[in-house]
């Protein structure tokens, strides 16, 4: 049964590094927003992502390797058959699910997941045709290299840009320096045609020893990525170590610095790098120190939520809240925390009805945020 919880939130301002302190004078003010959390399903096991089908059904990926269907207000027990074999290993498993932009014509869905290969494995991208509750004609489009047994930092999110290209991510897989090497896929954003072909205008396609799929590099572990609804630019956030989570505007061929520059330190407190900025490397638009462990990213592209149009909503795992980020151009002008302490937030999407849908883990809940 759905539950309806009315939340009256008094929203407070936070600085861009998430330390509580007096905001700049031009940000001083107070707001009140009333909304409801409409619980749609509970009991999910490590839910990671969701996708909205044109017939009203919703796909929900669980990291242990199940792709489930939410239909007519019920989360079906039987998962979709025919998904590729998933390597459930550490932080890896079944991760993102995204519809092809022309899904109504071709019924294609894309999956990002950990897959075994050689001595270990890495992040893979496959696509298949969804008919009823079965995925068929599954083809592997990409499998990241090198393979490793390490259980860390698989990424990933998939974003279609509406121009025939697909962007997706892999983390550094727990080997920091790989993020500075274009000779491997780890610590990168990649760009392919929708059918897996490598675009001829990718930035490193003609460089010897470079992986031609790479669009940008120097990333630690991106688990949130989306297109800005007005500019069409690609934005992403990524995990830092102990501190140094980042929001970035993803640009062609750029180096985002990890681990040469960072605002974070190792988990034992030791220094990763003394530098927070270096020539030739892109500075983050915003960073969180201490870390919130961001996961899931959506832009609000309608006026259902007063004052939230074109704002960024970021899920927080360790922070256990939704972080609303207000942008003016490429600058952050205001942030606030919503539903703090509710759960570990894993994915946030705007549905076809314009409402915001959320997945959390610990507990595993699927819910919708509606203005009251």
C-alpha positions as CSV (number, residue, x, y, z in Angstrom):
1,X,0.0,0.0,0.0
2,X,1.2,3.4,-0.8
3,X,2.0,5.7,2.0
4,X,1.7,9.5,1.9
5,X,4.0,11.5,4.1
6,X,3.5,15.2,4.3
7,X,6.7,17.0,4.8
8,X,7.0,20.6,5.8
9,X,10.6,21.5,5.2
10,X,12.3,24.7,6.3
11,X,15.2,24.9,3.9
12,X,18.6,26.2,4.9
13,X,21.4,27.6,2.8
14,X,24.7,25.9,2.4
15,X,28.0,27.1,0.9
16,X,29.3,25.3,-2.2
17,X,31.6,23.1,-0.2
18,X,28.7,22.0,2.1
19,X,30.2,23.3,5.3
20,X,27.5,25.0,7.3
21,X,28.4,28.7,7.6
22,X,26.9,32.1,6.9
23,X,26.1,32.4,3.2
24,X,27.3,35.3,1.1
25,X,25.2,38.4,1.6
26,X,23.4,38.1,-1.8
27,X,22.2,34.6,-0.8
28,X,20.7,35.5,2.6
29,X,17.0,34.6,2.8
30,X,14.6,31.8,3.8
31,X,12.1,29.6,2.0
32,X,9.4,27.1,2.9
33,X,8.3,24.4,0.6
34,X,5.6,21.8,1.3
35,X,5.6,18.5,-0.7
36,X,4.6,14.9,-0.3
37,X,6.7,11.7,-0.5
38,X,4.5,9.2,-2.3
39,X,5.9,5.8,-1.6
40,X,5.4,3.5,-4.6
41,X,7.4,0.4,-3.6
42,X,9.5,-0.9,-0.8
43,X,11.8,-3.9,-0.3
44,X,14.1,-3.3,-3.2
45,X,17.6,-4.7,-3.0
46,X,20.3,-2.1,-3.9
47,X,18.2,-0.4,-6.6
48,X,20.4,1.5,-8.9
49,X,18.4,3.1,-11.7
50,X,15.1,3.5,-13.4
51,X,13.6,4.1,-16.9
52,X,10.1,5.0,-17.9
53,X,8.4,3.0,-20.7
54,X,5.8,4.7,-22.9
55,X,3.1,2.3,-21.8
56,X,3.4,3.6,-18.2
57,X,5.5,0.7,-16.9
58,X,8.8,1.6,-15.1
59,X,12.0,-0.4,-15.2
60,X,14.0,-0.6,-12.0
61,X,17.5,-2.1,-12.0
62,X,18.8,-3.8,-8.9
63,X,22.5,-4.2,-8.5
64,X,22.4,-7.9,-7.8
65,X,21.4,-8.4,-11.4
66,X,17.6,-8.1,-11.6
67,X,15.7,-5.7,-14.0
68,X,12.2,-5.4,-12.5
69,X,9.0,-3.9,-13.6
70,X,6.7,-1.5,-11.7
71,X,3.3,-1.8,-13.3
72,X,-0.1,-0.5,-12.3
73,X,1.1,0.5,-8.8
74,X,2.8,-2.9,-8.2
75,X,6.5,-3.9,-8.2
76,X,6.4,-7.3,-10.0
77,X,8.4,-10.1,-8.4
78,X,9.4,-11.7,-11.7
79,X,12.4,-9.9,-13.3
80,X,12.8,-9.4,-17.0
81,X,14.3,-12.4,-18.7
82,X,17.2,-12.3,-21.1
83,X,19.5,-9.7,-19.6
84,X,23.2,-10.4,-20.1
85,X,25.3,-12.1,-17.4
86,X,26.1,-9.6,-14.7
87,X,29.3,-9.8,-12.6
88,X,28.1,-9.0,-9.1
89,X,31.5,-8.0,-7.6
90,X,32.0,-5.3,-4.9
91,X,30.5,-2.1,-6.2
92,X,29.8,-3.8,-9.5
93,X,26.6,-5.4,-10.8
94,X,23.6,-4.2,-12.8
95,X,23.9,-0.5,-12.9
96,X,22.2,1.9,-15.4
97,X,19.2,1.3,-17.6
98,X,18.2,3.8,-20.3
99,X,15.8,3.7,-23.2
100,X,16.9,4.4,-26.8
101,X,15.6,7.8,-27.8
102,X,13.4,6.1,-30.5
103,X,12.2,3.3,-28.1
104,X,8.6,3.5,-29.4
105,X,9.9,2.5,-32.8
106,X,12.7,0.0,-32.0
107,X,12.0,-1.2,-28.4
108,X,15.7,-1.0,-27.6
109,X,17.0,-0.6,-24.1
110,X,20.6,-0.1,-23.0
111,X,22.2,-1.6,-19.9
112,X,25.4,-0.6,-18.1
113,X,26.8,-3.4,-15.8
114,X,29.9,-5.1,-14.6
115,X,30.9,-8.0,-16.8
116,X,33.7,-10.6,-16.4
117,X,36.5,-10.8,-18.8
118,X,40.1,-12.1,-18.6
119,X,41.5,-11.9,-15.2
120,X,38.6,-10.0,-13.6
121,X,36.3,-7.7,-15.5
122,X,35.1,-4.2,-16.1
123,X,32.1,-2.1,-17.0
124,X,30.2,-3.1,-20.1
125,X,27.4,-1.6,-22.2
126,X,24.8,-3.9,-24.0
127,X,21.5,-3.3,-25.7
128,X,18.6,-5.4,-26.6
129,X,14.9,-5.4,-27.7
130,X,12.3,-5.4,-24.9
131,X,9.2,-7.3,-25.8
132,X,6.8,-7.8,-22.9
133,X,8.9,-9.1,-20.0
134,X,11.8,-10.4,-22.1
135,X,15.0,-8.9,-23.5
136,X,16.1,-10.4,-26.8
137,X,18.7,-9.8,-29.6
138,X,21.1,-8.6,-26.9
139,X,24.4,-7.3,-28.3
140,X,27.5,-6.2,-26.4
141,X,28.5,-2.7,-27.6
142,X,31.5,-2.0,-25.3
143,X,33.6,-3.7,-22.6
144,X,36.1,-1.5,-20.7
145,X,39.8,-2.3,-20.6
146,X,41.8,-3.3,-18.7
147,X,40.2,-6.1,-16.8
148,X,40.9,-6.2,-13.1
149,X,39.7,-8.1,-10.0
150,X,39.4,-4.8,-8.0
151,X,35.9,-4.3,-6.6
152,X,35.8,-0.5,-6.9
153,X,34.5,2.4,-9.1
154,X,32.6,0.9,-12.0
155,X,30.7,4.2,-12.6
156,X,28.3,4.5,-14.5
157,X,25.6,6.4,-16.2
158,X,24.4,6.4,-19.8
159,X,23.2,9.6,-21.5
160,X,21.9,10.1,-25.1
161,X,22.4,13.6,-26.5
162,X,19.6,13.5,-29.1
163,X,22.1,13.8,-31.9
164,X,22.8,10.1,-32.3
165,X,25.5,9.8,-29.7
166,X,25.7,8.0,-26.4
167,X,27.9,9.1,-23.4
168,X,28.8,6.8,-20.5
169,X,31.3,6.6,-17.8
170,X,33.7,4.2,-16.0
171,X,35.5,5.0,-12.7
172,X,39.2,4.6,-12.1
173,X,38.5,1.0,-10.8
174,X,40.6,1.7,-7.7
175,X,43.8,2.5,-9.6
176,X,44.1,6.2,-9.4
177,X,46.8,6.9,-12.0
178,X,44.9,5.1,-14.7
179,X,42.6,8.1,-14.8
180,X,45.5,10.2,-16.2
181,X,46.2,7.7,-19.0
182,X,44.2,7.8,-22.2
183,X,45.6,4.3,-23.0
184,X,42.9,2.7,-20.9
185,X,39.2,3.3,-20.4
186,X,39.2,3.8,-16.6
187,X,38.5,7.2,-15.1
188,X,36.8,8.5,-18.3
189,X,33.6,9.7,-20.0
190,X,33.2,8.0,-23.3
191,X,31.2,8.7,-26.5
192,X,29.9,6.3,-29.1
193,X,27.3,6.2,-31.8
194,X,24.1,4.6,-30.6
195,X,25.1,1.4,-32.3
196,X,28.5,1.3,-30.6
197,X,30.6,2.6,-33.5
198,X,33.4,5.1,-32.6
199,X,32.7,8.7,-33.8
200,X,35.4,10.0,-36.1
201,X,35.5,13.3,-34.3
202,X,36.2,11.9,-30.8
203,X,39.1,13.9,-29.4
204,X,41.7,11.0,-29.1
205,X,40.6,9.0,-32.1
206,X,43.9,9.8,-34.1
207,X,46.3,9.6,-31.1
208,X,48.6,6.6,-31.0
209,X,47.9,4.3,-28.1
210,X,44.9,6.3,-26.9
211,X,41.5,4.6,-26.5
212,X,39.4,6.2,-29.3
213,X,36.1,6.0,-27.3
214,X,37.3,8.6,-24.7
215,X,35.6,12.0,-24.6
216,X,37.2,13.3,-21.3
217,X,39.4,11.8,-18.6
218,X,40.9,12.5,-15.2
219,X,37.7,11.4,-13.4
220,X,37.5,9.3,-10.2
221,X,34.0,7.8,-10.3
222,X,31.1,9.4,-12.0
223,X,27.7,8.1,-10.8
224,X,25.5,10.9,-12.0
225,X,25.3,12.5,-15.5
226,X,22.6,14.5,-17.3
227,X,22.0,17.1,-20.1
228,X,21.2,20.6,-19.1
229,X,17.6,21.2,-20.3
230,X,18.3,24.6,-21.7
231,X,21.9,24.5,-23.0
232,X,22.1,20.8,-23.9
233,X,25.5,20.6,-22.2
234,X,26.6,17.5,-20.4
235,X,27.0,17.8,-16.7
236,X,28.2,15.1,-14.2
237,X,29.2,14.7,-10.6
238,X,31.8,12.3,-9.2
239,X,32.9,10.8,-6.0
240,X,36.1,12.2,-4.4
241,X,38.0,10.2,-1.8
242,X,37.5,11.6,1.7
243,X,36.2,14.9,0.5
244,X,36.5,16.4,-2.9
245,X,33.3,15.2,-4.5
246,X,32.8,17.3,-7.7
247,X,30.3,18.8,-10.1
248,X,31.7,19.3,-13.6
249,X,30.6,20.5,-17.0
250,X,31.9,17.7,-19.3
251,X,33.9,19.1,-22.3
252,X,35.5,17.4,-25.2
253,X,39.1,16.2,-24.7
254,X,39.5,17.9,-21.3
255,X,41.4,16.5,-18.3
256,X,39.5,16.8,-15.0
257,X,42.6,16.3,-12.9
258,X,42.1,13.2,-10.7
259,X,44.4,12.3,-8.9
260,X,46.8,15.1,-9.8
261,X,44.4,17.7,-8.3
262,X,41.7,17.1,-5.7
263,X,40.1,18.7,-2.7
264,X,40.0,15.4,-0.9
265,X,42.5,13.2,1.0
266,X,42.9,9.4,1.4
267,X,40.6,7.6,3.9
268,X,43.6,7.3,6.3
269,X,44.1,11.0,6.1
270,X,47.2,11.0,4.0
271,X,47.6,13.5,1.1
272,X,46.7,12.5,-2.4
273,X,47.9,15.7,-4.0
274,X,48.9,19.1,-2.6
275,X,47.2,20.8,-5.5
276,X,43.6,21.8,-5.9
277,X,44.2,23.4,-9.3
278,X,46.8,23.0,-12.1
279,X,47.2,24.5,-15.5
280,X,45.7,22.4,-18.2
281,X,43.2,20.7,-15.9
282,X,39.6,21.7,-15.5
283,X,38.5,23.0,-12.0
284,X,35.2,21.7,-10.7
285,X,32.2,24.0,-10.8
286,X,31.5,22.9,-7.3
287,X,33.0,20.5,-4.7
288,X,31.8,19.0,-1.5
289,X,34.2,18.8,1.4
290,X,33.4,16.8,3.5
291,X,32.1,14.3,1.1
292,X,28.4,13.6,0.5
293,X,29.0,10.6,-1.9
294,X,26.9,11.8,-4.8
295,X,24.9,9.3,-6.8
296,X,22.1,10.1,-9.3
297,X,21.5,13.4,-11.1
298,X,18.5,15.0,-12.6
299,X,17.7,18.5,-13.9
300,X,14.2,19.8,-13.2
301,X,12.9,20.9,-16.6
302,X,9.3,22.0,-15.8
303,X,7.5,24.4,-13.5
304,X,5.7,21.8,-11.3
305,X,8.2,22.7,-8.5
306,X,8.1,26.4,-7.9
307,X,11.6,28.0,-8.2
308,X,13.2,24.7,-9.1
309,X,13.2,25.0,-12.9
310,X,16.6,24.1,-14.4
311,X,17.9,23.3,-11.0
312,X,20.1,20.2,-10.5
313,X,19.0,17.5,-8.0
314,X,21.9,15.3,-6.7
315,X,21.4,12.2,-4.6
316,X,23.7,11.6,-1.6
317,X,24.7,8.2,-0.3
318,X,26.8,9.0,2.7
319,X,25.1,12.4,3.1
320,X,21.6,10.8,3.0
321,X,19.8,13.7,1.4
322,X,19.0,15.3,-1.9
323,X,21.2,18.3,-2.7
324,X,19.4,21.0,-4.8
325,X,21.9,23.0,-6.8
326,X,21.0,26.3,-8.4
327,X,23.0,27.3,-11.4
328,X,23.4,30.7,-13.1
329,X,25.3,30.0,-16.3
330,X,28.1,27.8,-15.2
331,X,28.2,29.0,-11.6
332,X,26.5,27.7,-8.5
333,X,24.6,30.4,-6.7
334,X,22.6,28.5,-4.1
335,X,22.3,25.0,-2.6
336,X,20.1,23.3,-0.1
337,X,19.6,19.9,1.4
338,X,16.3,18.1,1.2
339,X,15.0,15.0,3.1
340,X,18.2,14.9,5.1
341,X,18.7,11.6,7.0
342,X,15.9,9.9,5.0
343,X,18.1,7.1,3.4
344,X,21.0,6.6,1.0
345,X,19.9,8.2,-2.3
346,X,20.9,6.2,-5.4
347,X,19.0,7.6,-8.4
348,X,16.8,10.6,-9.2
349,X,14.9,11.0,-12.5
350,X,12.2,13.3,-13.8
351,X,9.4,11.2,-15.2
352,X,7.2,11.8,-18.3
353,X,4.6,13.3,-16.0
354,X,7.1,15.9,-14.9
355,X,7.3,14.6,-11.3
356,X,10.6,13.7,-9.6
357,X,11.1,10.0,-8.9
358,X,13.7,8.6,-6.5
359,X,15.4,5.4,-5.6
360,X,17.0,4.8,-2.2
361,X,18.9,2.0,-0.6
362,X,19.1,1.0,3.1
363,X,16.1,0.9,2.9
364,X,15.3,0.1,-0.7
365,X,12.4,2.5,-1.5
366,X,10.9,3.8,-4.8
367,X,9.0,7.1,-4.3
368,X,7.8,10.2,-6.0
369,X,8.1,13.8,-4.8
370,X,5.0,15.9,-5.4
371,X,4.4,19.5,-4.5
372,X,1.6,19.9,-1.9
